Amino acid sequence: MRSLDAEQLKDVARGAAILGTGGGGDPYLGTLAALRALEEHGPPTVIDPDELDDESLVALPVMVGAPVPLIEKFAFGPELDNVYRALDRFLDGRLVALMSPEMGGVNSVIPLALGARLGVPVVDADAMGRAYPEIDLVTLTLFGIPASPFALADEHGNHVVINGVDNHWVERIARAAVVEFGAICPGMGFPMTGGQLRKAAVLHTLSYAQEIGCAIREAQERKADPIEEIIRITNGFILFRGKIVDVQRRTMHGWSLGEAVMESLDDPSGPRMEVSFQNENLVAFRDGELLATVPDLITIIDADTGEAITTERLRYGFRVIVLGMPCDEKWRTEAGIALGGPRRFRYDFDYVPIELLNKAREARESAA
């Protein structure tokens, strides 16, 4: 058990944004909410998964919807407390801890803000090891853990608790409700025991995100290259360096969908990269060649600061580095690829691990 101070909270948010593949909401907004909670209620408490009893009940608070509206609709007020209370009442007051639903800018730190506000500990784990755009796209689904009961709440005092026949139906019903709740709102679900969490979650990811965030901050302080540190910690690959020359973005069915196109800074007539996203970055092509695909991680990073750029903040002219990282092994199983791989998002190709794609690319470039 440990407490997080303000600098550590910022490190978690910064590192989680790297792992968040452009999604999970703006890390700046999540950090503001967590710092306000720390200031008003004291530091959040993080516990190791092994500190939970087998039957202790844990649930996941999450922002559901499109990240773009979150820029204007700061949905971290009473509705966040209310969604916890709605689910806890439904579960007869049995909740004892929280867990991050994903590693992403907002969704990694919102449990820390809520935990500080309510005095509830947060488990050092999450349900993805990255960020995904749909409620059912979690490793918990692979282990048969239901999302139901799943609560949603808005700023007007409305709340609903969904009991879906499976996690896919919870996603469908919740997405429809979120549209009525203003395209973004807090949700909470996936109640599970400590024993289930240790088997089904991606463990120690808050510590992992904090390590990445701390390395970026320290590299910035000593005027070093934070990209080198990110690659070292994550075993990642630089997929492209250049500037953004086009961004197409649209909000549909509670998601932000689009494409970002980049060209080389040194040679505008040279290779171009296109990254497609649905809240999160899904696939990356360079001149039509696939370099990375879900469930592996694709993150667009500010070339000057080493900070991640979320999909809602991508803009023309940004100097960027596109970074790819291997996903957690749970996603590389047959069931994991079926749930979160490229065909889930209607791409007509199979998953190939990022290591194989980039070893082949590097071999061709060395031979040229």
C-alpha positions as CSV (number, residue, x, y, z in Angstrom):
1,M,0.0,0.0,0.0
2,R,1.3,3.4,-0.9
3,S,0.0,7.0,-1.4
4,L,0.7,9.1,-4.5
5,D,1.8,12.7,-4.2
6,A,1.1,15.4,-6.8
7,E,4.3,14.7,-8.8
8,Q,3.6,11.0,-8.9
9,L,0.0,11.6,-10.0
10,K,1.3,13.7,-12.9
11,D,3.8,10.9,-13.8
12,V,1.0,8.3,-13.8
13,A,-1.1,10.5,-16.2
14,R,1.9,11.2,-18.4
15,G,2.9,7.6,-18.7
16,A,-0.7,6.3,-19.1
17,A,-1.2,8.7,-22.0
18,I,1.8,7.0,-23.8
19,L,0.1,3.6,-23.2
20,G,-3.3,5.0,-24.1
21,T,-2.8,4.9,-27.9
22,G,-4.3,8.4,-28.3
23,G,-7.5,7.6,-26.3
24,G,-8.8,7.5,-22.8
25,G,-9.4,11.2,-22.7
26,D,-7.1,14.2,-22.3
27,P,-4.5,13.5,-19.6
28,Y,-4.4,17.2,-18.6
29,L,-8.1,17.0,-17.6
30,G,-7.7,13.8,-15.7
31,T,-4.7,15.2,-13.9
32,L,-6.6,18.4,-12.9
33,A,-9.4,16.2,-11.4
34,A,-6.9,14.1,-9.5
35,L,-4.9,17.0,-8.2
36,R,-8.1,18.8,-7.0
37,A,-9.1,15.6,-5.2
38,L,-5.7,15.3,-3.6
39,E,-5.8,18.9,-2.5
40,E,-9.3,18.6,-0.9
41,H,-9.2,15.1,0.4
42,G,-5.6,13.9,0.7
43,P,-3.6,11.6,-1.5
44,P,-5.1,8.5,-3.2
45,T,-4.0,5.1,-1.9
46,V,-2.7,2.4,-4.3
47,I,-2.7,-1.2,-3.2
48,D,-1.0,-4.2,-4.8
49,P,-3.4,-6.9,-6.3
50,D,-2.1,-9.4,-3.7
51,E,-3.4,-7.2,-0.9
52,L,-7.0,-7.9,-1.9
53,D,-8.9,-10.8,-0.3
54,D,-10.2,-13.4,-2.7
55,E,-13.8,-12.3,-2.1
56,S,-13.3,-8.5,-1.9
57,L,-15.4,-6.7,-4.5
58,V,-13.7,-4.2,-6.9
59,A,-15.3,-2.2,-9.8
60,L,-14.1,0.1,-12.6
61,P,-15.0,3.8,-12.9
62,V,-14.6,4.9,-16.6
63,M,-15.5,7.9,-18.8
64,V,-17.8,6.5,-21.5
65,G,-18.2,8.3,-24.8
66,A,-16.3,10.4,-27.3
67,P,-13.2,12.3,-26.0
68,V,-13.8,15.5,-28.0
69,P,-16.9,16.6,-25.9
70,L,-14.8,16.1,-22.7
71,I,-12.8,19.1,-23.7
72,E,-15.8,21.3,-23.1
73,K,-17.9,19.1,-20.7
74,F,-15.8,18.6,-17.6
75,A,-17.7,15.4,-16.4
76,F,-15.8,14.9,-13.1
77,G,-18.2,16.6,-10.7
78,P,-20.9,15.1,-8.5
79,E,-21.9,12.7,-11.3
80,L,-18.6,10.8,-10.7
81,D,-19.5,10.2,-7.0
82,N,-23.1,9.5,-8.0
83,V,-22.1,6.7,-10.4
84,Y,-20.1,5.0,-7.7
85,R,-23.0,5.2,-5.3
86,A,-25.5,4.0,-7.9
87,L,-23.5,0.8,-8.5
88,D,-22.6,0.3,-4.8
89,R,-26.3,0.5,-3.8
90,F,-27.1,-2.0,-6.5
91,L,-24.4,-4.3,-4.9
92,D,-25.6,-3.8,-1.4
93,G,-22.6,-1.7,-0.3
94,R,-20.1,-4.4,-0.9
95,L,-17.5,-2.4,-3.0
96,V,-14.1,-2.1,-1.2
97,A,-11.7,-0.9,-4.0
98,L,-11.5,0.6,-7.5
99,M,-9.4,-0.3,-10.5
100,S,-8.6,1.6,-13.7
101,P,-10.4,0.3,-16.7
102,E,-7.6,1.1,-19.1
103,M,-4.3,2.9,-19.4
104,G,-5.3,6.2,-21.0
105,G,-5.1,9.9,-20.2
106,V,-8.3,10.3,-18.2
107,N,-9.4,6.8,-17.4
108,S,-6.2,5.8,-15.7
109,V,-6.4,8.6,-13.2
110,I,-10.1,9.1,-12.7
111,P,-10.1,6.1,-10.3
112,L,-7.4,7.9,-8.3
113,A,-9.4,11.1,-8.1
114,L,-12.6,9.2,-7.1
115,G,-10.6,7.0,-4.6
116,A,-9.2,10.2,-2.9
117,R,-12.6,11.8,-2.8
118,L,-14.3,8.7,-1.2
119,G,-11.4,7.2,0.7
120,V,-11.4,4.0,-1.4
121,P,-8.1,2.4,-2.4
122,V,-7.2,1.8,-6.1
123,V,-5.6,-1.4,-7.2
124,D,-2.3,-1.3,-9.1
125,A,-3.8,-2.9,-12.3
126,D,-6.1,-2.2,-15.2
127,A,-8.3,-4.1,-17.6
128,M,-6.5,-3.5,-20.9
129,G,-2.9,-2.4,-20.5
130,R,-3.7,0.2,-23.2
131,A,-6.9,2.0,-24.2
132,Y,-9.8,0.7,-26.3
133,P,-13.0,2.5,-27.5
134,E,-15.6,0.0,-26.4
135,I,-16.7,-1.2,-22.9
136,D,-16.4,-4.9,-23.7
137,L,-12.8,-4.7,-25.1
138,V,-11.2,-5.6,-21.8
139,T,-9.2,-8.7,-20.7
140,L,-12.0,-9.3,-18.2
141,T,-14.2,-10.3,-21.1
142,L,-11.7,-13.0,-22.0
143,F,-12.1,-14.5,-18.6
144,G,-15.9,-14.4,-18.6
145,I,-16.3,-11.5,-16.1
146,P,-19.5,-9.6,-16.9
147,A,-19.7,-5.8,-17.3
148,S,-23.1,-5.9,-15.6
149,P,-24.3,-4.4,-13.5
150,F,-23.0,-1.2,-15.2
151,A,-24.0,2.2,-14.0
152,L,-24.0,5.6,-15.9
153,A,-24.7,9.0,-14.4
154,D,-24.9,12.6,-15.8
155,E,-24.6,16.1,-14.4
156,H,-28.4,16.5,-14.0
157,G,-28.7,13.7,-11.4
158,N,-29.9,11.1,-13.8
159,H,-28.5,7.6,-13.5
160,V,-29.1,4.2,-15.0
161,V,-27.9,0.7,-14.1
162,I,-27.7,-1.7,-17.0
163,N,-28.0,-5.5,-16.8
164,G,-27.0,-6.8,-20.2
165,V,-27.1,-10.4,-21.4
166,D,-23.4,-10.1,-22.3
167,N,-20.6,-7.4,-22.4
168,H,-21.3,-6.6,-26.0
169,W,-24.9,-5.8,-25.2
170,V,-23.8,-3.6,-22.2
171,E,-21.6,-1.7,-24.7
172,R,-24.6,-1.2,-27.1
173,I,-27.0,-0.1,-24.5
174,A,-24.5,2.2,-22.7
175,R,-23.5,3.8,-25.9
176,A,-27.1,4.8,-26.6
177,A,-27.6,6.2,-23.1
178,V,-24.3,8.1,-23.4
179,V,-25.6,9.9,-26.5
180,E,-28.6,11.1,-24.4
181,F,-26.3,12.1,-21.5
182,G,-24.3,14.5,-23.7
183,A,-21.9,12.2,-25.6
184,I,-19.6,11.7,-22.5
185,C,-20.4,10.7,-18.9
186,P,-18.9,8.6,-16.1
187,G,-19.8,4.9,-15.9
188,M,-18.9,2.2,-13.5
189,G,-19.1,-1.6,-13.8
190,F,-17.3,-4.9,-14.1
191,P,-17.7,-5.8,-10.4
192,M,-15.3,-8.6,-9.6
193,T,-13.6,-10.3,-6.7
194,G,-10.0,-10.0,-5.8
195,G,-9.4,-13.6,-6.9
196,Q,-10.9,-12.8,-10.3
197,L,-8.9,-9.6,-10.7
198,R,-5.6,-11.4,-10.1
199,K,-6.3,-13.8,-13.0
200,A,-8.0,-11.5,-15.5
201,A,-6.6,-8.0,-15.2
202,V,-3.3,-6.6,-16.5
203,L,-1.3,-6.2,-13.2
204,H,0.9,-3.4,-12.0
205,T,0.1,-1.1,-14.8
206,L,-0.2,2.0,-12.6
207,S,3.4,1.4,-11.5
208,Y,4.3,0.9,-15.2
209,A,2.7,4.1,-16.3
210,Q,4.4,6.0,-13.4
211,E,7.8,4.6,-14.5
212,I,7.2,5.8,-18.0
213,G,6.0,9.2,-16.9
214,C,8.8,9.7,-14.4
215,A,11.4,8.8,-17.2
216,I,9.9,11.4,-19.5
217,R,9.9,14.1,-16.8
218,E,13.5,13.4,-15.8
219,A,14.6,13.3,-19.4
220,Q,13.0,16.7,-20.0
221,E,14.6,18.1,-16.9
222,R,18.1,17.1,-18.0
223,K,17.4,18.1,-21.7
224,A,17.8,14.5,-22.9
225,D,15.7,12.6,-25.4
226,P,12.6,11.2,-23.7
227,I,11.8,9.0,-26.8
228,E,14.9,6.9,-26.0
229,E,13.6,6.3,-22.5
230,I,10.1,5.4,-23.7
231,I,11.5,2.8,-26.2
232,R,13.7,1.4,-23.5
233,I,11.0,0.8,-21.0
234,T,8.3,-0.3,-23.4
235,N,10.4,-2.3,-25.9
236,G,8.8,0.0,-28.5
237,F,9.6,0.9,-32.1
238,I,9.8,4.3,-33.9
239,L,7.4,3.8,-36.8
240,F,7.7,7.3,-38.3
241,R,9.1,10.8,-37.8
242,G,7.5,13.8,-39.5
243,K,4.7,16.4,-39.3
244,I,0.9,16.1,-39.5
245,V,-0.4,17.3,-42.9
246,D,-4.0,16.3,-42.6
247,V,-6.5,15.2,-39.9
248,Q,-10.0,14.0,-40.7
249,R,-12.2,13.7,-37.6
250,R,-15.9,13.0,-37.1
251,T,-18.0,12.1,-34.0
252,M,-20.4,9.2,-34.6
253,H,-22.4,6.9,-32.3
254,G,-20.4,8.2,-29.2
255,W,-17.0,7.8,-30.8
256,S,-14.4,10.0,-32.4
257,L,-13.4,8.4,-35.7
258,G,-10.8,9.6,-38.3
259,E,-7.4,9.5,-39.8
260,A,-4.2,11.4,-39.4
261,V,-1.7,11.7,-42.2
262,M,2.0,12.5,-41.7
263,E,4.8,13.3,-44.1
264,S,8.6,13.4,-43.6
265,L,10.1,16.7,-42.5
266,D,13.2,16.2,-44.6
267,D,11.5,15.1,-47.8
268,P,7.8,16.1,-48.4
269,S,7.8,13.8,-51.5
270,G,9.1,10.9,-49.4
271,P,7.1,8.3,-47.4
272,R,3.8,9.2,-45.7
273,M,2.2,7.6,-42.8
274,E,-1.5,7.2,-42.1
275,V,-2.9,6.4,-38.7
276,S,-6.6,5.5,-38.3
277,F,-8.4,5.9,-35.0
278,Q,-11.7,5.2,-33.2
279,N,-11.1,7.2,-30.1
280,E,-7.8,5.2,-30.0
281,N,-5.2,4.7,-32.8
282,L,-6.0,1.4,-34.4
283,V,-3.7,0.8,-37.4
284,A,-0.6,2.5,-38.9
285,F,0.4,2.3,-42.6
286,R,3.5,3.8,-44.2
287,D,3.0,4.1,-48.0
288,G,0.4,1.4,-47.8
289,E,2.6,-1.0,-45.8
290,L,1.2,-2.1,-42.4
291,L,3.6,-1.3,-39.6
292,A,1.3,-1.8,-36.5
293,T,-2.2,-2.9,-35.7
294,V,-4.4,-3.5,-32.7
295,P,-4.1,-5.0,-30.2
296,D,-0.5,-3.7,-30.2
297,L,-0.1,0.0,-29.2
298,I,0.2,3.0,-31.5
299,T,0.9,6.3,-30.0
300,I,1.6,9.7,-31.6
301,I,4.1,11.7,-29.6
302,D,5.1,15.4,-29.7
303,A,8.6,15.3,-31.2
304,D,9.8,18.2,-29.0
305,T,8.4,17.2,-25.5
306,G,8.0,13.4,-25.7
307,E,4.4,13.8,-24.5
308,A,1.6,11.8,-26.0
309,I,-1.0,13.6,-28.2
310,T,-4.5,12.3,-27.9
311,T,-6.6,11.9,-31.0
312,E,-8.9,14.8,-30.2
313,R,-5.8,17.2,-30.1
314,L,-4.1,16.1,-33.3
315,R,-3.6,19.2,-35.5
316,Y,-2.1,20.2,-38.8
317,G,1.6,21.1,-38.6
318,F,2.4,19.2,-35.4
319,R,5.9,17.7,-35.4
320,V,5.4,14.1,-34.3
321,I,6.9,10.7,-33.7
322,V,4.7,7.7,-34.2
323,L,5.6,5.0,-31.7
324,G,4.5,1.3,-31.7
325,M,4.7,-0.9,-28.6
326,P,3.8,-4.6,-28.0
327,C,0.6,-5.3,-26.2
328,D,0.1,-7.5,-23.1
329,E,0.3,-11.2,-23.8
330,K,-3.4,-11.7,-22.9
331,W,-4.3,-9.9,-26.1
332,R,-2.1,-12.2,-28.2
333,T,-4.1,-15.3,-27.4
334,E,-6.5,-16.5,-30.0
335,A,-9.4,-15.2,-28.0
336,G,-7.7,-11.8,-27.4
337,I,-7.0,-11.3,-31.1
338,A,-10.6,-12.2,-31.9
339,L,-11.9,-9.7,-29.3
340,G,-9.5,-6.8,-29.9
341,G,-7.7,-7.4,-33.2
342,P,-8.0,-5.7,-36.5
343,R,-11.0,-7.7,-37.7
344,R,-13.0,-6.5,-34.7
345,F,-12.7,-3.1,-36.3
346,R,-13.6,-4.3,-39.8
347,Y,-10.1,-4.4,-41.2
348,D,-9.6,-7.1,-43.8
349,F,-6.3,-8.5,-42.5
350,D,-5.0,-10.6,-39.7
351,Y,-3.0,-9.5,-36.7
352,V,0.8,-9.7,-37.0
353,P,2.9,-8.8,-33.9
354,I,4.6,-5.5,-34.2
355,E,8.0,-7.1,-33.6
356,L,7.6,-9.2,-36.8
357,L,6.3,-6.3,-38.9
358,N,9.2,-4.1,-38.0
359,K,12.0,-6.7,-38.1
360,A,10.9,-7.3,-41.7
361,R,10.9,-3.5,-42.4
362,E,14.3,-3.0,-40.8
363,A,15.7,-5.9,-42.8
364,R,14.5,-4.5,-46.1
365,E,15.9,-1.0,-45.2
366,S,19.3,-2.5,-44.3
367,A,19.4,-4.4,-47.6
368,A,18.4,-1.3,-49.7
